[in-house]
Amino acid sequence: MAVVEVVRGLMDLINKNIIAKTNVSANILTSNIVKVENSFHFQPDQEIVLIDYGYNNENYSSTSHYDIYEYARIKEIVDTRTILLYANTVSDWYVSDNTFIQKTIGHAPLYENRVYYGDREVIPTEDMAIAIEPVSLSNEWIYIQGGLSEEYRVSIIIYGKDIETEEGMEILNKYADAVYQLFMDDLHIDINNVDTAVLDNVVAGTSIVKIADTVENRENFKNSTELIDEKSYQIQDNILIERDLAILNVTPVVPDGSGVMSVTLSQHPSIITPLRYNYLTTEYATLIRYKRYFYDTRVDNIEYGVVQKGSAMIRAARLNWFGKEVEEHTFPQKSKGVDYFPEVNISSSSSSGL
């Protein structure tokens, strides 16, 4: 299995959670109530920054938010679309200005272009940066025949700034704690998953889920009998989740492929069992196929220190992460070392008489 997918999966998790963003859905008029599109990736006591698209736009230089942003701290996640702050905002923020919030730590936000695949010889010292570096792959048999456990080792290196200040060290430590907690909260990390929006509310006690009838969905959401792993689906929204589901039937509602697919989910690979919970489109209900299952993952060590990058000395924290999955091998295996022989054409005379 490809280590590239593992590293990209870790990067995706960091981008979605450490660099969480969501648009504001209602004007904030010096209030501690923030209405947003989706609060899913935010948690209480996290720091956020409010900003709009006039920040770096000289056409907005006459407005109050040119070159201006505002930090705040989350007191409570009220629901999917409401965040409560500890204090009122200092200024007003408007939907018409495309205001959004972004998670930050210690007034030092991380940006997507500072999350790197692999380490770098030179790291920009003016920004926080995270490099995901593949380290090793090892394996061992866990059952015969064919169950080979493969263990990936990856370094997550967090680079900080302001090496001469205590504040800089605190920011780096907070980032290390946040990344550590993120991966400890995702011990069965999702790698190379495929997801699609659920189009209608799903009611507990039913088993039918409707998704868009697209080429990609037809390819990825099939009857479980067509897959090696019978139960490789899950359904979730911002509130609830059910894992290890099988697909018993897929029926396109519109035969020409331009409409809706009805998918029958079940906990049993051959008998229909109803879903236990409601899944709502207002809570961003999603159907997921997970292609790689890691049965054991975690950060098992953190190192702190100072490293040299180019001509600069930079503070850094190194988190050592591992992930284990099972690769199935079937026996006996066909040899790949046989010689190549021309195709043998048996003549009709030799094959018909005997």
Steps between C-alpha positions, in 0.01 A plus 500: 500500500625850421663713770405805291134443590591480870691830498230674294237371743686647798538831315128502422412443867721792606359728229140426601550534875805707593423743212122481540301769319134578456306795360287722719130465410363810678634845581686527832412836657737522800358173630628182661269287282651392169279335239703281264450253217647204690658486846600133474880548512496746792501431876457697825799705625659514156624832367363633172572798281223696323599633163340600170616518141568871527803435720758501220293677234605862442154570359377457859760740643230750595308240704558415865627150421783574258808346663285419804402172662371407845585216736240335722459186712220245476295441815250250363399322180124550530411304187614442143437863404557692824820579692501690830807712583626597846463870416335727245693576185674838495361597162221404262549228239278462193395214276515738203876535562541119489600480865629163619660357812816293513649302784829634634734429791679770697416769243712301251276339235622213283437528125441220249809590295708443814401134536765311306533149361848413624745714694674805349857621519375856543182586692354856489557635851221757488221237509408183683568194284442125520692242296376138470801274435464125426759306701462123468285198416528173691282189514424175682264208452204510738311202364555225247419486225540843366456763773803729481494795740679799346613784725570845360716746696462871429656811655280807548736795541355830625714808441447812711621857491630763743777280632619765744173531694316290755178573311641331190573185700150501648344529154707206375400291802133584447524393135669175601225433756228578245646270233559227760140521620370502142671171418408345834136585424534323162651165599325331205610762252324526165738457206393514134130511586227594253202699627185643349217715637175335606218670307201429727459461875545143622253388769599251768350158428539531125788377285478707178748784441478722192812641333573665165510266201846582362772300328720526810224388735409203279865397506545530877162410651424147383342186638729365769516160329712669232763607757770309686395667825127446546445775761699804387243780522388747763241774530542805719393857556629763743334317789495122447676221311450131411799302371571162341194500277436290190318607184235244406352679201556804278219629280530808277165679521554665161632241249694753290741568787398861559300456819521319831637166621317314776746305714385231743729486807516225761712381792470149354649416157198297385201596720351850515534658843371855564719796584489602866505880473369794302744663255405849387603705198500806727771322701700422183414131477764313301544147364860379511691208355826437681758326284782460753439397861770574758432288807761668720638853469629764740773752578730310736769765555556877486842670490565872556805700401672734259609410145700677233329570169726669249663789684224527761447329835135405541307350788341168413294217647510151353205266547562136412186336359440139399212327325434127456282331239463145373599411144341173386718257303352194328688171457625326301638796305564484127868536418605824331832344399382272219643539151293659226382252234311575180131421500434138414237460228356147496409393148150381425632167375691420817219609730209335323619142482608444859 
